[in-house]
Structures are given as C-alpha cells and as structure tokens.
Amino acid sequence: MKRIGILALQGNFIEHFNVLKKISGIEPVYVKNKEDLKNLSGLILPGGESTSIGKLLIKYKLDKAIKSHVKKGMGIFGTCAGCILLAKKVDSPYSLKLMDIEVVRNAYGRQLDSFSSPFGLFIRAPKIIKTLSREVKILKKYKGEIVMVQQKNMLAGTFHPELTDNLKIHRYFTRFCRPPA
C-alpha cells in the first residue's frame, strides 16, 4: 500500500483525498506538518491560493522538509497553485523552486474566465510558459499551451484534475511514486 499525502493547509485537498481513495493500493493522508511527511511515497500540492499556501509552508517549516523529501526521491504533484509552488521561475516569492519550469500566475484571467477541458478545470489557472531544461517532459498541451509536465519524480499541471471523474492523471502520478527507503 502506497501512502500518498495531500498538503492540507488551504485549497482543494479534500477533493484530491477523495480521488485517491478510489485508486486501489493507495492510502491517502493529510499533511499538515513536517512529521506527516514521514513514510510517504508521494505528496500532492493542491490548487488553491499559492501565496497563502506558500506563507503557510514557511510558517509550519514544511518548505525545507518537502524539498528534502523530494530530493531524496519522494514523488510530488502540483496542481494549479501547486504548479506555481514547484516552479523555479515564477512571479511569486513563495516557490519551492524544484522544477525547471517558468510559470505565470493567473495567466488565463480572473475567476469569470475559468473553463473546462476533457482532463480538468482551469480556474484562475497559471500558464507554464517554458521549460528550463531538457529534463522536463511536456506531457500535455491544450490549445497550444503547455498544461502538464514531468521532471523525474515531479509532476505539475496548471489545471484541476481532482474536480472531474477522470482518475487517469492521479493514477499516473501514483504509479511513479516509490515507497520510502
């Protein structure tokens, strides 16, 4: 059984938890402090408000702990705000700077400009405007825009797959997550 954590400080953590419960062999757990990161195969950084989540990561000293676990091989998946938090280059002081991507926040417009796609919802979504190394694989584009990338054990999407009935993206993430050593 793989334990997959969902950062539960702000945002769509309940929705990710409910999706993971539907996947065989996965035990979803909420992560609220450094101790909750122990024995995880992977961690999801949910959509929400990236500045609020970023400030809370620092307040609870989760920022450095998450970086350490990811560098040791723990899988991580950032959706929407989580994608912003993973980006090495972004218009926000609250980034873990783990993935070689450049991201612009709220690039599709305001809440009223939100839209759906076959694989997820775009709600005040960021844009991945470019990859910064050859290690980053572009996994999905939508209308010519990069919307999902992977770099080693890290996955980022600019949309909300947890708000659909489609489990494919969560299954993909959990498959490359490895039990802790």
Beta strands, then each sheet from edge to edge (+ up, - down):
strand 1: 2-7
strand 2: 26-31
strand 3: 42-45
strand 4: 75-79
strand 5: 87-90
strand 6: 99-104
strand 7: 115-117
strand 8: 120-122
strand 9: 127-131
strand 10: 136-142
strand 11: 145-151
strand 12: 154-157
sheet 1: 2+ 1+ 3+ 4+ 12+ 11- 10+
sheet 2: 5+ 6+ 9-
sheet 3: 7+ 8-
end
